[in-house]
Amino acid sequence: MYNWSVDEEFMKKFPKKYKLWRLEQMISYGLDGDKLDKNEIVANWSYLKKRIDPQRLKFIEFLIWPKLF
């Protein structure tokens, strides 16, 4: 994932915020060859579900918790 508008080196000084920001960016704007870790998504779901597009939210919920649908 390439982000031209954010200084990632500065963001890396704050590991928790950087991890959340990176997860959100990867979900919203594409993976660019990287892979998402299901455990990270589940662990940070309360934060992510407030910040991503509702249609993507439903799709990710379907992928992670398919028995709910």
C-alpha positions in Angstrom: 0.0 0.0 0.0 1.4 3.4 -1.0 0.1 6.5 0.7 1.4 9.8 -0.6 -0.4 12.2 1.8 0.9 10.8 5.2 4.4 10.7 6.6 4.5 7.0 7.5 7.9 7.3 9.2 6.4 9.8 11.7 3.3 7.6 12.1 5.5 4.6 13.0 6.6 6.3 16.1 3.1 5.6 17.5 2.8 1.8 16.8 -0.9 1.3 18.0 -2.2 4.3 16.0 -0.1 3.3 13.0 -1.4 -0.3 13.0 -5.1 1.0 13.2 -4.5 3.6 10.5 -2.8 1.0 8.2 -5.6 -1.5 8.7 -8.2 1.1 7.9 -6.3 2.2 4.8 -5.8 -1.3 3.5 -9.5 -2.1 3.9 -10.7 1.2 2.4 -8.2 1.7 -0.4 -6.9 -1.7 -1.3 -4.2 -4.1 -0.3 -1.7 -3.7 -3.2 -0.3 -7.2 -2.8 -0.4 -7.2 1.0 -2.6 -9.5 3.1 -4.8 -8.7 6.0 -4.5 -10.7 9.2 -7.9 -11.9 10.4 -6.9 -11.9 14.0 -5.9 -8.2 13.8 -9.2 -7.3 12.2 -11.2 -9.2 14.9 -9.1 -7.6 17.7 -9.6 -4.1 16.4 -13.2 -4.6 15.1 -14.8 -2.1 17.5 -12.5 0.7 16.1 -12.7 -0.4 12.4 -16.5 -0.8 12.2 -17.0 2.9 13.0 -14.5 4.0 10.4 -15.1 2.0 7.2 -17.8 2.2 4.5 -21.0 0.4 5.5 -21.0 -1.8 2.4 -17.5 -2.9 3.1 -18.4 -3.4 6.7 -21.2 -5.9 5.8 -18.9 -7.7 3.4 -16.1 -8.1 6.0 -18.6 -9.2 8.6 -19.8 -11.8 6.2 -16.3 -13.1 5.5 -15.3 -13.2 9.2 -18.6 -14.3 10.8 -20.5 -16.1 8.0 -22.9 -17.9 10.4 -24.5 -14.6 11.4 -25.9 -14.2 7.9 
